[in-house]
Amino acid sequence: MRRNRVLAIIMAVLMMVTLLPSMVFAAEVPSGALDGTLKIKGSASVGSTLSADLSKIKPAGVTSEYVSFSWSLKDGDLLTEVGTGKSYKVDEKAQGLPIVLKITGKEDKGITGSLTATSGKVAVAKEKKSSDSKKKETKSEETSASAEKKETETADTSSADQSNEKQNNEAQNSADQSNVEQNDDAQNSDDQSGSEETEEPTQNEAGTDSQDSETTDTSTEEKEQTTENTEIPAETKELTYSATVSTEDGSDVLNFGYVEEDYTEVPEAQYVSITNNGTGDLNFKSLAPEHFMVQDINGEPLKAGETATAFVQPREGIAAGEYKDTITYETEEGVKVSFEADFTVTAKKEDTSDTEEKSNSEETQDPEEKDDQPETPEAVYKLGVDNPELSFKTLKEGYETIEETCTVTVRNEGTAAVTLIQPASDYFGIAPATSVETDGDIQLEAGGEQTFTVQPKLGLSAQDDPYTQELVFSTKEDKTATVAVNVQVSVEKDASEEVPSVSADPSKVDFGSLEQGYGEAPEAQTITLTNIGKTAIRLEQPTAYNYEVGTISAEVINPGESATFTLQPKTGLAAGDYNEKISVKDVDGNELAAVEVIFAVTEPQPVYDLSIDPESLEFDSSEEGYKDVPAEQTVTVTNTGNTSITLQQPESKYYTVGNLSETEIAAGSSATFTVQPKSGLTKGEYLEDISVQNSGNVECYVNAHFSVTKKTDDNSNNLTGIKKPSDITDLPNGTEKSQKALKLPSTVKITTTKGEQKAKVKWDVKGCSYNPASVDRQTFNVKGTVTLPDGVKNPDNISTVIAVSITVNAYKGTEVKESENKITGIDANGKYDTNSKITFTAVGAGMNNESPKKGDTRYLPGSWKITETCTWDAAPYTATFRVSKAGQYTLSVTFKQQKYNGSKWENTGSESSQKVTFKVSQAATVTTAATATPKPTVTGTNKKSAVQTGDNTPVMTFVIILVAAVACIGGVVVYKRKKK
């Protein structure tokens, strides 16, 4: 029997185990729109990791699988996305900026809408010294005994307080309970302090004092011992104490809207986040504002870098009025952080039901009883004022003090006492000069009076019309009993502050550097002048000594308007630095702004180069024994380098060479000499290169040709000379090495005894020194062999080899245009809202030049700006951002020009910018209060599917246990039957 009982118990346990999944599997899959409060866990400091706290999110059961994450840095209105994971590690670029977390429901999982949370400004993470941790451990040991005793004494009462505290953090009405507890504690404290004055301490209290004394002595000994064993560092870093406070929307103002007087439903609590930005712990004091319930942060010290969240909620039963309270958290270390809480309670509409009941009761009253009662005279409510018009002296904008104060006296001219209601004003401050107040109300007996002071409020801005307002005093007893006082004050602009002010953009322009002798100046830059003052300005045309200054686009610019002019270095400047400050002045000579310009002209490397014109001289042929010498021809030598060259007098064997006109020629200068065949030359071909030797060792010669024929009387066609083709110049760099590309003629002219004829020529192109791959300027000779036509004889063995000089220019480089710089991915006519992620790409002109040559140029994106400047170090030149505030924005991308020097790209110092202006609209707000429950849809006929519960617990294990339990029970039954 005992064994059967044990077996039955085991079977029952197994059955219970198999039933456990039923409670787990019943969990529902969350669906609907996101609601509740999203929080950020972690310390807002560099190096720490932040994560999302989804514990207060609705609907219940939402986990990271149901939402997507977006971490952004908030810089003003600009949101720059920095991560999309479940967590985000704070790096240095986030320092000093708040971090915004946005979660968006995944619609494919049944979750819609989005929530955001904002951290405090990111602080720099600092390591705590080991000595501080040791000191805290010692302090913890010292106070452990007293802490244990305190826990024992308050164990009976703490549970209720903890329960209330837990409810305070979770429920809307938590602030009411907190306030009641604070008031009860304060009252108990007063009662205890009063009893201590009249009663002697009890035995338990004396014992406590004794025990505390012993603990203190022990702690002192432990501290002394710790001090002896702890090595004191040479330098101790001083702790700093600071904190910041932020609201959920980042505005530093909590707006609770408005309710009607005698409201019963308190507006929902809002939250503020307080971040410890210092290096020391902060211990916050308790606070109890008059009109708002505020959660205390006094449980534990707020560690450095940590953030605490506290709720704020209006109190119940606040009288009618507009409340703009500044709430300040203060620490024992002297740190204060403040924010504004706004709440408006409107006056309740008068309820006439009591009056009607009273009237009805009087009508139904017995006439005899009514006659017996004495007649009570009806109360008369009337107010009067001594001065219905108040006018203040004109104030200057920006005033900080108000010297003038006006007074107005309100009289109770009725027959009954009244409760005076003081008016409120946006422009004037009203306060009772002397009064007897009861809960903020002023009581006036019949015939009594109350004097009020009236002053303009601080901060009123200047405007054309005066500030006027009717201050209406009324009574609680009769809303129609009122008296009005008209008040006005004018605020005008301070003429002394209307100083002309102009900003220049850019205020500094660097044109880079060019080599002396440059032919083209750097590209002109546009300067924009903006009137940031309050008065119109008449500008004077700016001037400069070494720069060309364009005409200013507008002579007069009004406040907020702009004018432009251009700046460009002059050409022909000698080597040196040309740094100037170009002043922008008004017509009176007052300097309003200045533009710093930088440009350098470098000393050129010595270049020795000469050109000769013509490069060949062809003299008419003569018969042997000629008497008339062909006319002389002039040759010009020009210095095409940048350095002076000394020429030597040329000499010739067969030609008479005239004296040089100049022997020293500067860069760009020329010298001339004449060439003429000598007389008495015998039959033959006189082809000679007449060289001009020079100090620059530049090859410079002219090819002269003169033919002397044999005097003959026969009719034979004999060769008398070959005319050399003209030199070929100005061929583009990279010209193909071929006869056709080099423009070599296929025929040349020859002279015979019967006149001129054409003869074919074969050029030795392969044998010349020309290199098509070179980017430098090349001058070379190509030799050719002339084939004489049929019938032409060469009895004098005249050379049939000729040569032609060819010049191929240097590579000048591909100059890309700055207008080819583009911004893609963002459209000026595109539709964007505050939820849009905007991604753009900057494309510089010439970026795709993968085989550059010396002198090629390109533009690379360097930086971009909307409100703050961000830079690129390397490709890809893409960025993503989101704007949190609707409005019109301008994206500006700056491109840097680079030039290829033959081995690498170098910055030229020139920059260009492209801009795109776009509009951002406010995203539609997702309403969560009226979310309809989606109706299930079934695809196909009689198609069923398992209900999704959100639970992934493996059920096979429990099924196996259930089968085993059933088998055991069956075995026991069979066994018992067999035994019977």
URDAFEN-V41680 format. One record per helix or strand of 2 or more residues. SS is the DSSP state (h for helix, s for strand). FROM is the first residue (numbers start at 0). TO is the last residue. If there is no record, write none. Layout:
BEGIN
ss->[SS/SS]
from->[FROM/FROM]
to->[TO/TO]
END
This chain:
BEGIN
ss->[h/h/s/s/s/s/s/h/s/s/s/h/s/h/s/s/s/h/h/h/h/s/s/s/s/s/s/s/h/h/s/s/s/s/s/s/s/s/s/s/s/s/h/s/s/s/s/s/s/s/s/s/s/s/s/s/s/s/s/s/s/s/s/s/s/s/s/s/s/h/s/s/s/s/s/s/s/s/h]
from->[1/20/31/34/38/48/56/63/66/77/86/91/97/106/110/113/121/129/154/173/202/242/252/269/291/306/320/335/352/366/382/388/394/405/417/427/436/440/448/466/481/490/494/501/507/524/536/546/555/561/575/579/590/609/615/621/632/644/654/663/669/683/700/717/727/746/754/777/800/817/821/831/837/856/868/877/886/904/955]
to->[18/24/32/35/40/52/57/65/74/82/88/93/104/108/111/117/122/152/169/197/228/246/259/275/293/313/330/345/363/371/384/390/395/411/420/431/437/443/455/474/488/491/496/504/514/530/538/548/556/568/576/585/601/612/617/622/638/646/656/664/676/690/708/721/730/751/762/786/807/819/823/832/842/864/870/882/899/920/978]
END
